[in-house]
Amino acid sequence: MKNVVRITMAFVFAACVSAATAQEKAKKPAAKPTPPDEKAMMEAWQKASTPGEMHKKLDAMVGTFDAKVRTWMDPSKPPEDTAGTSVNSWTLGDRFVEQKYEGTFMGQPFTGIGYVGYDNVKKKYVSVWMDSAGTGMMSSVMTSDPEGKVFTAKSTVDDPMTGKPTPIESKMTVEDNDHLKFEMWGKGPEGKTYKMMEINYTRKK
């Protein structure tokens, strides 16, 4: 019986000590966060903001191009063929390629502006596009093959019919120094993915 009492008292004592220790720790102020190392922070910022080899892979897209555009509004109907001109140039210290497009779409004048670059932090290509056929912006995240010849993108646009976001997939292929091919796929009326657009770019001499 005495042993049982002693064991019980030992457990009670241990519990009291543990509780007291926990209360003592709770009273102590939280340790102050270590201030960031200024030199390391500046080095990281410099690395993130400096154009590099991945940016140079976009050089093939720079220039003035004639564009032949084929658009499928409905996969069951013939496409519409139009033409335009795209003037692409480096901007912001060779960090982004600015695309300025002028042409026609559905019998109306059409203009568009886009920017594409490489995000050193995300380690992915990024782009944004806006044009006179809408009031929204299409943002994309892209990857490329090791040679920088094929750029694939995943985007989301708002469907004007439903008001809901719709996934879009696209691909830019650098066929050679003077020819680019852009292709885009989206969901059709029945929810099936189909080719919505194809643009063949030829560099102006």
N, C-alpha and C positions, 0 to 999 in steps of 0.2 A: 504493500500500500504506500509505504514511504517512497519507494522508487517511482511509483506512478505520480505522486505529488511533485517530486523533484523534477521529473520530465516535463510535467505540465507547467511548472513554474519557469523552467528553462525556455520553453516555447513562448510563454508570455513575455519574458524578459527580452528575448530576441526580437519579438514583434514590436515591443516598445522602443528598443534601440533603433530598429529599422524605420519606424515611424518618425522618431526624433531626427534621424539623419535626413529623411526625406523633407521634413519641415525646415531643417537648417539649410538644405540646398535650395529650397523654394525661396527662402529669404534673400539669398545671394543674388545680386543683380546679374542679368545676362551679360555674357562677355561681349564687348564691343566688336563689331565686324572689322576685320583687317582692311585698312584702306587699300584700294587698288594700286599696284605698282605703276607709277606714272610712265616710266620708260617702257614697260611691257605693254601698257595700254596704247601708247603712241605707236609702237612697232606693229601692234595688231591692226590699228586703224590704217596705218600706212600700207600694210599688206593687203587689206581689204579694199582699199581705194585705188590701187595701182593696176592699170591694164597689163595683161600678160599674154602668154602664148594662146590661151583660149580665145582672147579677143581677136587675135590676128587671123583666126580661122574664119572670121566674118569678112575678111578683105574681099573675097570673091563676090560678095553681094554689093560692093560699093561701085557706083557708076550710074550711067543713064541707060535705061533699058526700054525697048519696045515690048509691050505686053499684049499677048493674044489670050483673051479670057473666054472660057467656056463655063457656063453656069447652068446647073440643073435645079430648077425650082421644085419640080415634081419628077421623081424617078421614072414615072410612066410616060413622061412627055419629052419631046426633043429638047436639047439644050439651047440656050441663047448664046450666041457668039458676039463678043464685043472686043474693043481694043483700047489701049491706053498707053501712057508713058509713066515710068517710075524713075524718079531721081533719088538715088540713095547716096548718102554722104556721112562721113564720120562727124560726130559732134561731142561736145563735152570732153575734149582731150582724148579722142579715140576710145571713149568708153562705151558709146552707143552708136549704132548705125541708124540714122534717121531716114525714113522712107516717105517720099511725097509722091502720091499717085494722082493722075488726072486721066479721066476717060469718060465712058458712058455706062449706064446700067438701066435696063428696062426703058430705053429710049430717052433717058434723062441724063444731064451732066452729073458726073460722079467724081468726088475727090476723097482722098483718104490720107491719113498720116499715121505712121507707125514708128516704133522704136524697138530695137532688139540689141541685147548686150549679154555679157556674161557676169553673173553675180558671184564674186569671189567667196562670199560667205556661204551662200546656198550651194555653191559648186555646181550650178546649173545655168543654162541659158534662160533668159527671161525676155518677154516682149509684151507690148501693149499696142492695140490698134483701135483707131476711131475713124469714122467716115461719115459722109453726108447722107447715108442711107439709114442712119439711126442716131440716137442720142446717148447711147451707152458706150462703154469701152470693153474691149475683149482683152483679157489678160491671159498670158500663156506661160507655161513652164516647159522648157525644151531640153532635150538631150541630143548629143551628136555621136556619130561613130568616131573612132580614133583619128581618122584622116580629116574629119571636118567636112565630109562630102554630103552627108545626109543628116538633116536636123528634123527630129520628130517632136511634135508638140501636143499637149493636152490643154484644152481651154474649156471655158464655160461661158455661154451667152444666154441672155434672157429671151425666151420665146415670146414674141409680141402677141401671139394668139392666146397663150395660156398664162403668160406672166411668170412662168416658172423657169429656173435655170436648165439649160440643155447642154449636155457634153458635146464637145467638138474635138475631132482629131485632125491633125494636119502634118504635112511633110514637105520640107524644102530640100530639093536635090540639086547639088552643084554638079551639073553634067560636064562642064568644062569651064574655062575661064570666061567664055562669052555667053553661056547658056545656063539658065536656072529653070527649075520646074517646081511649081507649087501645087500641092493637091490637098483637098479638104473633104472630110467625111462627117456626116451628121445623121440624126435620126429622121426617117421619113414619116409620112402620115400614119403608117401602120406600126411605127416603132422600130422598123428595121433600119440598119445602118446602110447608107448609100453615099456615093460620091456626089458632092454638091458643087464642087468647083475645081477647075484646073487652069493654071496660068503658066504659059510658056514665055519666059523672058529671053530676049536677045539683046546683047549689048550693042549700043549705038557706036559706030566707028567715027 
